[in-house]
Amino acid sequence: MRKSVLSIVIIVFVISITIVAIMSTRPLLLLKNTTKFTAESKGLSIALIKPTFTAAAYHASFYKFYFVHSRIPLHARKNITSDLNLLSSPVTNLLTGSSSASTIVYLTNHMRTALPKSNTHVLTDEDVDNGGIFFVNGTNKYDILILGHQEYVTQHEYDNLKRFVANGGTMILMDGNVFYAEVRYDRNTHTITLVKGHGWAYNGKSAWKSVRERWANETSLWVGSNFYCFSCNVTFANNPFQYRHHEEQYLTNPNDLILLNYNASVSKNQLIALDPLIATYELNYQKGKVISLGIYSDDIITNSKFIKFFNTLLLP
């Protein structure tokens, strides 16, 4: 009899403890669910950045200069004083295939369909150069910035993008070959002029051979990768999007978190010792993060498998 009573007491005690535990954790569960619901209801503020400076650079002039003086060796100590007018170019809002024209149009429509509760804006390089991604108090205006082929940027634009991530924003890089050369932007004449990068430097009086990637070390630290090689024969063993080599980033930061490794390899007759690590990855930088597709996704922007993968990067 005593054992039966004792058993009943123990059972009642266990049931009581269980009820208390459930009641104590319920507010926490409700709080978590409420927070998630509120975040989804609010939506995201997203800005796509049109690479207008890159479009201007590809508008004939820069590449005419590169071609005319292409035979000058990389380490030549020779000042060029001819054809310098080619190192300036007018900026317009018209994009080309080399400056993510189709990608910006496609993603603008896609965002508004895939994320109807979010606010999608389209900005230009000039806007970022002028600090248009920040409020007056210095905080971020947007949750996410999406960049295309931002090969040519100003120092102000580069610094502002870095600050945006440091503040807690997410920057998504759709293409490789980003932040490769520095240009100066004249707001009065709406023109860009090469400063440094792409193998050249220019001070307004003469040009000379210089570095290929303008901020290579700094970019590695906060972006996590650098431009690989346009002329290399690169193939991809893991290629779910049927992508073909164009312009890619290779990982150069040990803190990069790989999301999709394309298992890149280079033709052995090119005398390159190690295959590059080309992948879609993310890198935390201060309060924010960078997500890089690692490939030139303009080429596969309408691929259904790629778009599904891209959507997971927006809302993991």
C-alpha positions as CSV (number, residue, x, y, z in Angstrom):
1,M,0.0,0.0,0.0
2,R,2.8,2.4,1.0
3,K,4.6,1.6,-2.3
4,S,1.4,2.4,-4.3
5,V,1.0,5.7,-2.5
6,L,4.6,6.5,-3.1
7,S,4.3,5.7,-6.8
8,I,1.3,7.9,-7.2
9,V,3.2,10.8,-5.5
10,I,6.1,10.4,-7.8
11,I,3.9,10.4,-10.9
12,V,2.1,13.5,-9.8
13,F,5.4,15.2,-9.1
14,V,6.8,14.4,-12.5
15,I,3.6,15.6,-14.2
16,S,3.8,18.8,-12.3
17,I,7.4,19.4,-13.3
18,T,6.6,18.7,-16.9
19,I,3.7,21.2,-16.9
20,V,5.8,23.9,-15.3
21,A,8.6,23.3,-17.9
22,I,6.2,23.6,-20.8
23,M,4.6,26.7,-19.5
24,S,8.0,28.4,-18.8
25,T,9.2,27.7,-22.4
26,R,6.0,28.6,-24.1
27,P,6.6,32.4,-24.0
28,L,10.1,31.9,-25.5
29,L,8.6,29.8,-28.4
30,L,5.9,32.4,-29.0
31,L,8.5,35.2,-29.0
32,K,10.7,33.4,-31.5
33,N,7.7,32.8,-33.8
34,T,6.5,36.4,-33.4
35,T,9.9,37.7,-34.3
36,K,10.1,35.6,-37.4
37,F,6.6,36.5,-38.5
38,T,7.3,40.2,-38.0
39,A,10.5,40.1,-40.0
40,E,8.8,38.3,-42.9
41,S,5.9,40.7,-42.8
42,K,8.1,43.8,-42.8
43,G,10.0,42.6,-45.9
44,L,13.5,43.7,-47.0
45,S,14.8,46.9,-48.5
46,I,16.9,45.9,-51.5
47,A,18.9,48.0,-53.9
48,L,20.3,46.9,-57.2
49,I,23.4,48.9,-58.3
50,K,23.7,49.6,-62.0
51,P,27.4,49.5,-63.0
52,T,27.3,52.8,-64.9
53,F,31.0,53.5,-64.4
54,T,31.9,50.1,-66.0
55,A,29.5,50.8,-68.8
56,A,31.3,54.1,-69.4
57,A,34.7,52.4,-69.4
58,Y,33.5,49.9,-72.0
59,H,32.1,52.7,-74.2
60,A,35.1,52.3,-76.6
61,S,37.6,54.7,-75.2
62,F,39.4,52.9,-72.3
63,Y,39.8,49.7,-74.3
64,K,41.1,51.6,-77.4
65,F,43.9,52.9,-75.2
66,Y,44.6,49.4,-73.8
67,F,44.7,48.0,-77.3
68,V,46.9,50.7,-78.8
69,H,49.5,50.4,-76.0
70,S,49.1,46.6,-75.4
71,R,52.7,45.8,-76.4
72,I,54.2,47.7,-73.5
73,P,55.6,45.2,-71.0
74,L,54.0,45.1,-67.5
75,H,57.1,46.4,-65.7
76,A,58.1,48.9,-68.3
77,R,59.2,52.3,-66.9
78,K,57.8,54.4,-69.7
79,N,55.4,57.3,-69.4
80,I,52.7,57.5,-72.2
81,T,51.6,61.0,-73.2
82,S,49.6,60.2,-76.3
83,D,46.0,59.1,-76.6
84,L,45.3,60.2,-73.0
85,N,41.9,61.5,-74.1
86,L,40.9,57.9,-74.3
87,L,41.2,57.5,-70.6
88,S,38.1,59.6,-69.9
89,S,34.6,58.6,-70.9
90,P,31.0,60.0,-70.4
91,V,28.7,58.3,-67.9
92,T,25.1,57.6,-68.9
93,N,22.4,55.3,-67.5
94,L,22.6,53.1,-70.6
95,L,24.1,49.6,-69.8
96,T,25.6,47.1,-72.2
97,G,26.1,43.3,-72.1
98,S,29.5,44.0,-70.5
99,S,27.9,46.0,-67.7
100,S,25.0,43.7,-66.5
101,A,22.3,45.3,-68.7
102,S,20.1,42.1,-68.8
103,T,20.8,41.1,-65.2
104,I,19.7,44.4,-63.7
105,V,16.5,44.4,-65.7
106,Y,15.8,40.7,-65.0
107,L,16.5,41.0,-61.2
108,T,14.4,44.1,-60.9
109,N,11.4,42.2,-62.1
110,H,12.3,39.0,-60.3
111,M,12.7,40.7,-56.9
112,R,9.3,42.3,-57.1
113,T,7.7,38.9,-57.9
114,A,9.8,36.6,-55.6
115,L,9.7,39.1,-52.7
116,P,6.5,41.0,-53.1
117,K,6.7,42.4,-49.5
118,S,10.1,43.8,-50.1
119,N,11.0,47.2,-51.5
120,T,13.3,47.0,-54.5
121,H,15.2,50.0,-55.7
122,V,17.6,50.6,-58.6
123,L,20.6,52.9,-58.0
124,T,23.7,53.8,-60.0
125,D,27.4,53.9,-59.2
126,E,27.0,57.7,-59.0
127,D,24.5,57.2,-56.2
128,V,26.8,55.0,-54.2
129,D,29.8,57.3,-54.8
130,N,27.7,60.1,-53.4
131,G,26.7,58.2,-50.2
132,G,23.2,57.5,-51.4
133,I,23.1,54.1,-49.6
134,F,23.1,55.8,-46.2
135,F,20.7,58.0,-44.2
136,V,21.9,61.4,-43.0
137,N,22.9,59.8,-39.6
138,G,25.2,57.4,-41.4
139,T,23.1,54.2,-41.0
140,N,22.3,51.9,-43.9
141,K,19.2,52.7,-46.0
142,Y,19.0,49.2,-47.4
143,D,19.2,45.6,-46.0
144,I,20.8,44.2,-49.2
145,L,22.8,45.6,-52.0
146,I,23.1,43.6,-55.2
147,L,26.0,44.4,-57.5
148,G,26.6,43.3,-61.1
149,H,29.8,43.8,-63.1
150,Q,31.3,46.6,-60.9
151,E,34.7,46.4,-62.5
152,Y,35.4,50.1,-62.4
153,V,34.5,52.0,-59.2
154,T,35.7,55.2,-57.5
155,Q,37.5,55.3,-54.2
156,H,34.4,56.8,-52.6
157,E,32.2,54.1,-54.0
158,Y,34.6,51.3,-52.8
159,D,34.8,52.8,-49.3
160,N,31.0,53.3,-49.1
161,L,30.3,49.7,-50.0
162,K,32.8,48.5,-47.4
163,R,31.2,50.8,-44.8
164,F,27.7,49.5,-45.8
165,V,28.8,45.9,-45.0
166,A,30.6,47.0,-41.8
167,N,27.4,48.6,-40.6
168,G,25.5,45.3,-40.9
169,G,24.4,45.2,-44.5
170,T,24.6,42.3,-46.9
171,M,26.3,42.8,-50.2
172,I,25.7,40.3,-53.0
173,L,28.2,40.1,-55.9
174,M,26.6,38.6,-59.0
175,D,29.8,38.6,-61.1
176,G,33.5,38.1,-61.0
177,N,36.0,40.8,-62.0
178,V,34.7,43.3,-59.4
179,F,36.6,46.3,-57.9
180,Y,39.4,45.8,-60.5
181,A,40.2,49.4,-61.4
182,E,39.8,52.8,-59.8
183,V,38.2,55.7,-61.7
184,R,37.6,59.4,-60.7
185,Y,34.1,60.8,-61.3
186,D,33.5,64.4,-62.3
187,R,30.0,65.4,-61.3
188,N,30.1,68.6,-63.4
189,T,30.9,66.9,-66.7
190,H,29.5,63.4,-65.8
191,T,32.7,61.7,-66.9
192,I,35.0,59.1,-65.4
193,T,38.8,59.1,-65.8
194,L,41.0,56.1,-65.1
195,V,43.2,56.4,-61.9
196,K,44.7,53.0,-61.3
197,G,44.1,49.4,-62.2
198,H,43.7,47.1,-65.2
199,G,47.5,47.3,-65.7
200,W,47.7,51.1,-65.8
201,A,47.9,54.3,-63.7
202,Y,47.1,57.8,-64.9
203,N,47.7,61.2,-63.2
204,G,46.1,63.4,-65.8
205,K,49.4,64.2,-67.5
206,S,50.8,60.8,-68.4
207,A,50.0,57.1,-68.0
208,W,52.3,54.2,-67.1
209,K,52.1,50.5,-66.5
210,S,50.8,49.6,-63.0
211,V,48.9,47.0,-61.0
212,R,46.2,44.9,-62.5
213,E,43.8,44.8,-59.5
214,R,43.6,48.1,-57.7
215,W,42.8,47.0,-54.1
216,A,43.8,43.4,-54.3
217,N,44.9,42.9,-50.6
218,E,42.1,45.0,-49.1
219,T,39.5,43.3,-51.3
220,S,40.7,39.9,-50.1
221,L,40.3,41.0,-46.5
222,W,36.7,42.2,-46.6
223,V,35.3,40.7,-49.8
224,G,37.1,37.4,-49.6
225,S,38.3,36.8,-53.1
226,N,40.1,38.3,-56.1
227,F,39.8,38.2,-59.9
228,Y,41.2,35.1,-61.4
229,C,42.0,35.0,-65.1
230,F,40.1,35.8,-68.3
231,S,42.4,34.1,-70.7
232,C,42.9,30.9,-68.7
233,N,41.2,27.7,-69.8
234,V,39.1,27.0,-66.8
235,T,36.6,24.1,-66.6
236,F,34.1,23.2,-63.8
237,A,33.5,19.6,-62.6
238,N,30.6,20.6,-60.5
239,N,28.5,22.7,-62.8
240,P,24.7,22.5,-62.0
241,F,24.0,25.7,-64.1
242,Q,25.9,24.7,-67.3
243,Y,28.1,27.7,-66.8
244,R,31.1,28.4,-69.1
245,H,34.3,30.1,-68.0
246,H,34.1,33.9,-68.4
247,E,35.3,36.0,-65.5
248,E,35.5,34.5,-62.0
249,Q,36.7,35.3,-58.5
250,Y,39.0,32.8,-56.7
251,L,38.8,32.5,-52.9
252,T,41.7,34.2,-51.0
253,N,40.4,34.5,-47.4
254,P,40.6,31.5,-45.0
255,N,37.4,32.7,-43.4
256,D,35.3,32.3,-46.5
257,L,32.3,29.9,-46.0
258,I,31.8,27.9,-49.1
259,L,28.2,27.4,-50.2
260,L,28.8,25.8,-53.6
261,N,32.2,24.7,-54.9
262,Y,32.4,24.5,-58.7
263,N,35.5,22.3,-58.5
264,A,37.4,24.4,-61.0
265,S,40.5,23.2,-62.8
266,V,42.9,24.8,-65.3
267,S,44.4,23.2,-68.4
268,K,47.8,21.8,-67.4
269,N,49.5,23.2,-70.5
270,Q,49.1,26.7,-68.9
271,L,51.8,26.0,-66.3
272,I,49.6,26.9,-63.3
273,A,50.7,24.9,-60.3
274,L,47.4,24.9,-58.3
275,D,43.8,24.8,-59.5
276,P,41.9,27.9,-58.3
277,L,39.2,27.6,-55.6
278,I,36.2,29.1,-57.4
279,A,32.9,28.9,-55.4
280,T,29.8,30.7,-54.2
281,Y,30.6,31.7,-50.7
282,E,29.9,34.1,-47.9
283,L,32.2,36.1,-45.7
284,N,31.3,37.9,-42.5
285,Y,32.9,41.4,-42.2
286,Q,32.3,43.3,-39.0
287,K,28.5,43.5,-38.5
288,G,27.5,42.5,-42.1
289,K,28.5,40.0,-44.7
290,V,29.4,39.6,-48.4
291,I,27.9,36.9,-50.6
292,S,29.8,36.3,-53.8
293,L,28.5,34.0,-56.6
294,G,32.1,33.7,-57.7
295,I,31.1,33.3,-61.3
296,Y,29.9,35.7,-64.1
297,S,26.3,35.0,-63.4
298,D,25.1,37.5,-66.1
299,D,25.7,34.6,-68.5
300,I,23.2,32.3,-66.7
301,I,20.7,34.8,-65.2
302,T,17.7,33.1,-66.8
303,N,18.8,29.6,-65.9
304,S,15.9,28.2,-63.7
305,K,18.3,26.1,-61.5
306,F,20.5,29.2,-60.9
307,I,17.5,31.4,-60.0
308,K,16.3,28.8,-57.5
309,F,19.8,28.8,-56.0
310,F,20.0,32.6,-56.0
311,N,16.6,32.7,-54.1
312,T,18.1,30.6,-51.3
313,L,20.9,33.1,-50.9
314,L,18.4,35.9,-50.4
315,L,16.3,34.0,-47.8
316,P,18.4,31.1,-46.5
